[in-house]
Amino acid sequence: MAPRAQLNFQQRFRRWFISDRMVWVAPLFGWFFLAAIFGGVAAWRMEHLLAPTQQSGRVEAVMLIFLLLVATFLFLVIWRILVSRQEEARRIARLLEFNALLAQVNQAIAQTENEADLLQAICDLIIRHADLKLAWIGRPDSDGMVQVLASAGASGYLEGMRLSIHAGIPEGQGQTGRAWREGKPFYNPSFEKNPVMRPWAERARLFGLRSSAVLPIARRETQWALLAVYHEKVDVFDHDHQAILEELAKDIGYGLDRIDLHRQERHAINLKESLLTSTTAGIATVRYPERIFVQVNQALLDILGYAGEDDLIGHSTQEIFLMQQVTTPSGGYMR
């Protein structure tokens, strides 16, 4: 129990340290430092009140200004260090969350056989395991309008929104249309500062969305859909986060390819079974070089006079056909 309690405490401390509130709480000792300086100056001044001189007044003023400048400089340096450390800690925490997300997505890919279930599971995992506000996967229809296939998070942002892949209309001039047409990721560091995304800035602000990214998803080596994610802060998709998001988009494509492969395998099995059961000819699948029966149809069982598949499967062709050497009415042999 002790290691778990220790781990939980560390997690709570890390979350507290990288919180926005900590940026204001941590530098408080700087104010105490300033108060100590002013207290010291006041005490020093009180010692000279009994014998004030013009020279001592000038010295006091110069010393006070100097101490204030030094204290302010130190205070700003300490504050900047704390803020930088917090920003780096938050970035590392996001990277850890994104890496954990990749592991969860790969597990979902290995366990999910249905396309719609896989896409929805991925969107749910993105919201659950990454510090993101909205995630959706969409695909253009025959008219080029993007249809949302799965979403999670602040999905209200998508209600009534029209997105297109065509550059000639306003709906296609945003990040979604550009990502599809250019076939590469589009990263939007800020809705407010990015001219391309300014038409959607007000709507994004209502849902607490300040930055976003859209990445193409390939299926069978052909662009098939788009993955879009949104964050509540600006400038969060740095180089490391971009690499993880691009790996995530590739993994989704691999998952869809896996579903297609399994679907083809099932179709081939069903087709083979259909051929085996519908034909009147005797058909068998034999494993070489052992020449062992692996699969037989009912017609072959009828021809050879066996009641069930277990009489043939697992036996060698030589064994079975030697047993089938019988004299026919014409004096020949049937093998």
HELIX and SHEET records of a PDB file:
HELIX    1   1 ALA A    2  PHE A   17  1                                  16    
HELIX    2   2 ASP A   20  VAL A   25  1                                   6    
HELIX    3   3 LEU A   28  GLU A   47  1                                  20    
HELIX    4   4 GLN A   54  GLN A  111  1                                  58    
HELIX    5   5 GLU A  115  HIS A  129  1                                  15    
HELIX    6   6 SER A  155  LEU A  158  5                                   4    
HELIX    7   7 PRO A  170  GLY A  172  5                                   3    
HELIX    8   8 GLN A  175  GLU A  182  1                                   8    
HELIX    9   9 PRO A  195  TRP A  200  5                                   6    
HELIX   10  10 ALA A  201  LEU A  206  1                                   6    
HELIX   11  11 HIS A  239  SER A  278  1                                  40    
HELIX   12  12 GLN A  298  LEU A  304  1                                   7    
HELIX   13  13 GLU A  309  ASP A  311  5                                   3    
HELIX   14  14 THR A  317  MET A  323  1                                   7    
SHEET    1   A 5 VAL A 146  GLY A 153  0                                        
SHEET    2   A 5 LEU A 134  PRO A 140 -1                                        
SHEET    3   A 5 THR A 222  HIS A 231 -1                                        
SHEET    4   A 5 SER A 211  ARG A 219 -1                                        
SHEET    5   A 5 PHE A 186  ASN A 188 -1                                        
SHEET    1   B 2 ALA A 284  ARG A 287  0                                        
SHEET    2   B 2 ILE A 292  VAL A 296 -1                                        
SHEET    1   C 2 VAL A 326  THR A 327  0                                        
SHEET    2   C 2 TYR A 333  MET A 334 -1                                        
END                                                                             
